[in-house]
Amino acid sequence: MPVTPNHLLQRSLCKHCFVDENPARAGTSFYGKPVMHPRDLTADDVLLLPYGDTARAIRQKFERLYRARLVEI
């Protein structure tokens, strides 16, 4: 089943963290939420990409490198 923003809202699928490819930021916190490296995400994790026009390029890159399910917002 494709993951859409509406699906996420209906299912309340939300992991409260930030993701950053910079290894120095993994394990820190940002606005009180943990920061994870995307390599630590699993195929069960859903990552929201709220980056407007650049979300597609980020999604394509992350699809090649990481396992999370990705949603452009």
C-alpha positions, 0 to 999 in steps of 0.5 A: 500500500502506498504511504500518503500524508492522509494515510499517515494522519489516519493511522497516526504513524509518526516517529518523533525524531529528526533525520540527518545524514551528518554522522556528527549530528546522529545521537544528538537532539534538535528541538528536544527530539532525537536526531537519527542517521537515515541508515538507522531507519528500518523498512517499517519507518516512515520518513516525511520529507517536507522540502517542497521542490527539493523533496523529490531529489531527496526521496530519490537519493534516499530510496537508493541508500536507505530503507525507510518508506518516504513521503514527499510533503 
